[in-house]
């Protein structure tokens, strides 16, 4: 079989190199992730370390890996009432083909309201403002008129009209891993100030803060958010496949008001 | 080491590497598009309805205006703007979460690829009616065919017959009227399906549903099960997008918001990981 030409290709990537076998140019005999052979990675690198390697280009420090690990575990399952989890559960209980459940949950969690669509604006907000006075920044924002329920800033808002206590604890447990982080200290102070209007850090804001600290670009922080939430979406959605569709009855007629 | 692949596969991979070979059509940028051998802009756009064009694209076949009208009208039957229906719940949810409308559309259509309803249920119904007809043509009675299906809670489980909500299907009579008004004669698959439906009604109180009726009709129009599946992928889209639009300006978490105790937990009792690991 003819060998492929060097330098040819339809995609450019700095993440993955594949070397073909001698006999078949369609089969890879070795794969390198950011230069490291996959064998070495699966033997000696953790999931989080390899993830950070792919997204940042470098082997992470222990602290960076610990930080992302904590974020992943903390956001892994935001519960059946989270939009993404709920979407997957609704699809699961209504017998949607199982291979669609995870994509359904990820798509549902992609919106601008406390979803993946809020990640990039949150990153930009944090990067732009984290060099300013967080208290003044908070006060300036609180003084501006905004619609009810609107987030005071991307990544920072209310959770059913108040501050999400679980997210607040997770954020603090993440921030304490890097006590000298300018970004984390800024977020902590800013969040404390906006508590006066019953708003706090949201999951997209926490992911944005962590990604900014780890040097993950705003666009790619969207992927980190989706990856964080994927396991809980999958577990909760797939669990529902075992329940009959009747276990999740449609809303009763008398509760559906046609105006 | 040389891998042991068949020569046909090897040549296929090499032939297809950086090469597309097809007869379905081609875009000539700045000029035209050829679809199944004819010009999109000079021929098809003047001659076909969208449904006819869609069928042509997907199956390679031209259907007449009557069949196209039937297909188009049948999509009304799956376009309910009721956010209680599972795919529409996701459309509404997507609206409140401010996903893109395309995401809302995809969510709903993907969710409706379900064994219980929607496009996959339609596909399974076509396969069921196809298999039932095969038995019918070989001489089995409707009763024998129906009783050959597995039962759940005493009711035969036949795709296309009865519904997840277990009420009479309000779409069935409109579907029958549509078919009659367009002048279609009852074909062999429909004869069998109506026979089976009557037996089910007489014996179990519930007959064919609209999916079963549509399956029989489309089989009589010589569509395959795979073609029906491909043609009906977005049947729920109109209802999904209605629900998306209805909730797009609503605050997050405003669609059927759930309290913590609205979820029935049936897992392990609360415990400490630190204690469990000792």
HADDOCK unambig.tbl for C-alpha pairs under 7 A between the chains (distance, minus, plus):
assign (segid A and resid 22 and name CA) (segid B and resid 1 and name CA) 6.15 0.50 0.50
assign (segid A and resid 22 and name CA) (segid B and resid 2 and name CA) 6.79 0.50 0.50
assign (segid A and resid 23 and name CA) (segid B and resid 1 and name CA) 5.62 0.50 0.50
assign (segid A and resid 23 and name CA) (segid B and resid 2 and name CA) 4.02 0.50 0.50
assign (segid A and resid 23 and name CA) (segid B and resid 3 and name CA) 6.03 0.50 0.50
assign (segid A and resid 24 and name CA) (segid B and resid 2 and name CA) 6.58 0.50 0.50
assign (segid A and resid 24 and name CA) (segid B and resid 3 and name CA) 6.39 0.50 0.50
assign (segid A and resid 81 and name CA) (segid B and resid 258 and name CA) 6.30 0.50 0.50
assign (segid A and resid 87 and name CA) (segid B and resid 90 and name CA) 6.09 0.50 0.50
assign (segid A and resid 90 and name CA) (segid B and resid 86 and name CA) 6.57 0.50 0.50
assign (segid A and resid 91 and name CA) (segid B and resid 111 and name CA) 5.50 0.50 0.50
assign (segid A and resid 94 and name CA) (segid B and resid 86 and name CA) 6.80 0.50 0.50
assign (segid A and resid 94 and name CA) (segid B and resid 114 and name CA) 6.99 0.50 0.50
assign (segid A and resid 94 and name CA) (segid B and resid 116 and name CA) 6.57 0.50 0.50
assign (segid A and resid 95 and name CA) (segid B and resid 114 and name CA) 5.16 0.50 0.50
assign (segid A and resid 95 and name CA) (segid B and resid 115 and name CA) 5.59 0.50 0.50
assign (segid A and resid 95 and name CA) (segid B and resid 116 and name CA) 5.83 0.50 0.50
assign (segid A and resid 96 and name CA) (segid B and resid 111 and name CA) 5.44 0.50 0.50
assign (segid A and resid 96 and name CA) (segid B and resid 112 and name CA) 6.42 0.50 0.50
assign (segid A and resid 96 and name CA) (segid B and resid 113 and name CA) 5.57 0.50 0.50
assign (segid A and resid 96 and name CA) (segid B and resid 114 and name CA) 3.79 0.50 0.50
assign (segid A and resid 96 and name CA) (segid B and resid 115 and name CA) 6.39 0.50 0.50
assign (segid A and resid 97 and name CA) (segid B and resid 113 and name CA) 6.15 0.50 0.50
assign (segid A and resid 97 and name CA) (segid B and resid 114 and name CA) 5.52 0.50 0.50
assign (segid A and resid 100 and name CA) (segid B and resid 110 and name CA) 6.65 0.50 0.50
assign (segid A and resid 104 and name CA) (segid B and resid 107 and name CA) 5.76 0.50 0.50
assign (segid A and resid 107 and name CA) (segid B and resid 103 and name CA) 6.31 0.50 0.50
assign (segid A and resid 107 and name CA) (segid B and resid 107 and name CA) 6.82 0.50 0.50
assign (segid A and resid 108 and name CA) (segid B and resid 94 and name CA) 5.73 0.50 0.50
assign (segid A and resid 110 and name CA) (segid B and resid 99 and name CA) 5.78 0.50 0.50
assign (segid A and resid 111 and name CA) (segid B and resid 97 and name CA) 4.99 0.50 0.50
assign (segid A and resid 111 and name CA) (segid B and resid 98 and name CA) 4.65 0.50 0.50
assign (segid A and resid 111 and name CA) (segid B and resid 99 and name CA) 3.69 0.50 0.50
assign (segid A and resid 111 and name CA) (segid B and resid 100 and name CA) 6.98 0.50 0.50
assign (segid A and resid 112 and name CA) (segid B and resid 97 and name CA) 6.40 0.50 0.50
assign (segid A and resid 112 and name CA) (segid B and resid 98 and name CA) 5.26 0.50 0.50
assign (segid A and resid 112 and name CA) (segid B and resid 99 and name CA) 6.25 0.50 0.50
assign (segid A and resid 113 and name CA) (segid B and resid 97 and name CA) 4.81 0.50 0.50
assign (segid A and resid 113 and name CA) (segid B and resid 98 and name CA) 5.76 0.50 0.50
assign (segid A and resid 113 and name CA) (segid B and resid 252 and name CA) 6.17 0.50 0.50
assign (segid A and resid 149 and name CA) (segid B and resid 251 and name CA) 6.69 0.50 0.50
assign (segid A and resid 250 and name CA) (segid B and resid 84 and name CA) 5.79 0.50 0.50
assign (segid A and resid 251 and name CA) (segid B and resid 84 and name CA) 6.08 0.50 0.50
